[in-house]
Amino acid sequence: MATVTGESLKTELEMFGVVCQDDSALDKMVEQCICNRIQADEMVLEWVAFSTNKNGLKLNLDNLDQFEHEVLNKRKKSKQNARKEAFNRTRDIHTIQDLIKAEEEEEDLLDAYATPGKGSQKRALTTPEHPQSKRSTALLASPGLLLSPASFSPSATPSLKYSQRGAKGEVVATFGSVQGTRWAGSSSGVQLELLEGPDHSLRTSYKYMFQRLRDIRNVLTEKIEDIGECLKSHFNVEEFSPVSLPAQDSVTVLGQICCDSNGKLNAQSVLLEAGPEQGGQQVPVDLSELKEYSLFPGQVVVLEGMNTTGRKLMASKLYEGVPLPFYTPDVKMEEDEEPVMILVACGPYTPSDSLTFDPLLDLINVIVRDRPDVCILLGPFVDSKHEQIEKGQVTETFEAIFSRCIESIVDGTRSTGCQLVFVPSQRDIHHHPIYPQPPFTLPSLSKDHAQRVTLVPDPCTLLIDGVTVGFTSTDILFHMGAEEISCGTGSDRFSRILKHMLTQRSFYPLYPPVEDVNMDYEKFQCFGQMPLTPDVLVLPSEMRYFVKDVTGCVCVNPGRLTKGQVGGTFGRLLIRRSGRSEDEKRTSPCLAAQVVRI
């Protein structure tokens, strides 16, 4: 099953003459496809039929909500009823086999949506070999580049769809002053270090799966109390009332948003869970009097309203968090100081139908051409959700593949002298699947190469020439996008989620986390919180790429280097230390940013 993207939906819509200029409407359709397990072509057919019956409705968010209510919800109910009837019938060997086959097809569909990096084609792997391009042959023949396709079994065939992709090098998103900008490094030494320092950052692996429920509860309680103190002082709140205490007057309460069941949060299922100082209980919240709100499970908020019975809070006002201050460099910017170029790319670095690293080789070519000062490369490098890896069709150890991959990057970019930053991912099959995630270990890396390499944990905040850059390889945008509810706040969901991260001061504020994220809360309390508001926040995601300014922080989703069998995108930024004085307004140190197709 193919992964549904905004581009695939747009292509299908154009076949029927439907033009959509609203990216938020496309994102909404992608979300509807995922939630209802519908492919792009089928989704577009349903929409065309619906809009035609409604005298040609325009494709916008309001009409998509109506479409979901009248078509998709009924479709889901009919499937559920059919499944119940199927289970209640008397079965023989043939009907049982049909049921097993249907369940397997459904699992494949779910995997296709949940793991876009996974191959979608069921083509046999023993297809005739295609000749390798001269460019790849030349690269692989060099002594330093060790990513020979012959070492990956069973298929050494490069991906046809990737090699035949179009729009190479196209700029798909921009920010700042990009007219006439020279996208190249400053060719001068760049100071790069962990913001927290080596003594206060996650530097080595640790023992996990030893958490007690009491310890997790203590971490969550401290989070409520810490953010509560900031909200109390910022909004001049005198005191917080217990959430379940009946009162005839308006009260102000502090707590964490949660859902009243295991399902998805909605306006009727919102609970506010207080900390121990406010009684430690849960109370349902009525949001009908709030003109605008944006909530997600795990969000710490202050609510003002009536709770006459002690059993339900009628909220009339919502106070959200406030961001941390920005970093102030000790050394001021020089007038003639050259900007620093940062390249950001996120795995997978192979197409889903082949284990050849052609996309990575193309990225190395870009690095050699543009000569950035810093390259931040986020995993997965050896993707656990690659189809051939899931099926165990690799003859080499995962550690060996990863080691050769890193050595190829280091050796292939040696002439540029750029600093390389490697960030792990929970999808890296050879590494610890825990969050926060310790950095990679590269014992075989030579001392000469190690001087250019920085191994960091996930998440992390770097200080690059006086500019703070925060990042996490975990797809928090996708996870929070599936859980957040809003009303009256506009259609820009990405900006809302980004603002939540900054105001909740966390790289992963969602609680409970999705099943794929194995959270160690004791380490998360120490290493998963934002020490300050970063100047630049990098959040790779399966969602649509973007560059946005949110409360003064430039947030970048560079996308992934590959999207299934085709090429994806990477990001590049130009930064320069801010020259602000005490009485001047802060200016962003990010001068320009772009998202570019590989």
Stockholm file with secondary structure:
# STOCKHOLM 1.0

chainA/1-598         MATVTGESLKTELEMFGVVCQDDSALDKMVEQCICNRIQADEMVLEWVAFSTNKNGLKLNLDNLDQFEHEVLNKRKKSKQNARKEAFNRTRDIHTIQDLIKAEEEEEDLLDAYATPGKGSQKRALTTPEHPQSKRSTALLASPGLLLSPASFSPSATPSLKYSQRGAKGEVVATFGSVQGTRWAGSSSGVQLELLEGPDHSLRTSYKYMFQRLRDIRNVLTEKIEDIGECLKSHFNVEEFSPVSLPAQDSVTVLGQICCDSNGKLNAQSVLLEAGPEQGGQQVPVDLSELKEYSLFPGQVVVLEGMNTTGRKLMASKLYEGVPLPFYTPDVKMEEDEEPVMILVACGPYTPSDSLTFDPLLDLINVIVRDRPDVCILLGPFVDSKHEQIEKGQVTETFEAIFSRCIESIVDGTRSTGCQLVFVPSQRDIHHHPIYPQPPFTLPSLSKDHAQRVTLVPDPCTLLIDGVTVGFTSTDILFHMGAEEISCGTGSDRFSRILKHMLTQRSFYPLYPPVEDVNMDYEKFQCFGQMPLTPDVLVLPSEMRYFVKDVTGCVCVNPGRLTKGQVGGTFGRLLIRRSGRSEDEKRTSPCLAAQVVRI
#=GR chainA/1-598 SS CCCCCHHHHHHHHHHTTCCCCCHHHHHHHHHHHHHHTCCHHHHHHHHHHHHHHTTSCCCSHHHHHHHIIIIIHHHHHHHHHHHHHHHHSCCCHHHHHHHHHHHHHHHHHHHHHHCTTSCCCCCCSCCCCCCCCHHHHHHHHSSSCCCCGGGSSSCCCCCHHHHTCCCTTCEEEEEECCTTCCCSCCSSCCCEEETTCGGGSCCSCCCCSCCCHHHHHHHHHHHHHHHHHHHHHHTTCCCCCCTTCCEEEEEEEEEEEEESSSSCCCTTSEEEECCGGGTSCEEEEECTTCSSEEECTTCEEEEEEEESSSSCEEEEEEECCCCCCBCCCSSCCCTTCCCEEEEEEESCCSCTTCCCCHHHHHHHHHHHHHCCSEEEEESCSSBTTCHHHHTTCCCSCHHHHHHHHHHHHHHHTGGGTCEEEEECCTTBTTSCCCBSBCCCCCTTCCHHHHTTEEECCBSEEEEETTEEEEECSSCHHHHHHTTCEEESSCSCHHHHHHHHHHHHTBSCCCSSCCTTCCBCHHHHHHHSBCSSBCSEEECCCSSCCEEEEETTEEEEECCCSEETTEECEEEEEEECCCCCCTTSCCCCSEEEEEEEEC
#=GC SS_cons         CCCCCHHHHHHHHHHTTCCCCCHHHHHHHHHHHHHHTCCHHHHHHHHHHHHHHTTSCCCSHHHHHHHIIIIIHHHHHHHHHHHHHHHHSCCCHHHHHHHHHHHHHHHHHHHHHHCTTSCCCCCCSCCCCCCCCHHHHHHHHSSSCCCCGGGSSSCCCCCHHHHTCCCTTCEEEEEECCTTCCCSCCSSCCCEEETTCGGGSCCSCCCCSCCCHHHHHHHHHHHHHHHHHHHHHHTTCCCCCCTTCCEEEEEEEEEEEEESSSSCCCTTSEEEECCGGGTSCEEEEECTTCSSEEECTTCEEEEEEEESSSSCEEEEEEECCCCCCBCCCSSCCCTTCCCEEEEEEESCCSCTTCCCCHHHHHHHHHHHHHCCSEEEEESCSSBTTCHHHHTTCCCSCHHHHHHHHHHHHHHHTGGGTCEEEEECCTTBTTSCCCBSBCCCCCTTCCHHHHTTEEECCBSEEEEETTEEEEECSSCHHHHHHTTCEEESSCSCHHHHHHHHHHHHTBSCCCSSCCTTCCBCHHHHHHHSBCSSBCSEEECCCSSCCEEEEETTEEEEECCCSEETTEECEEEEEEECCCCCCTTSCCCCSEEEEEEEEC
//
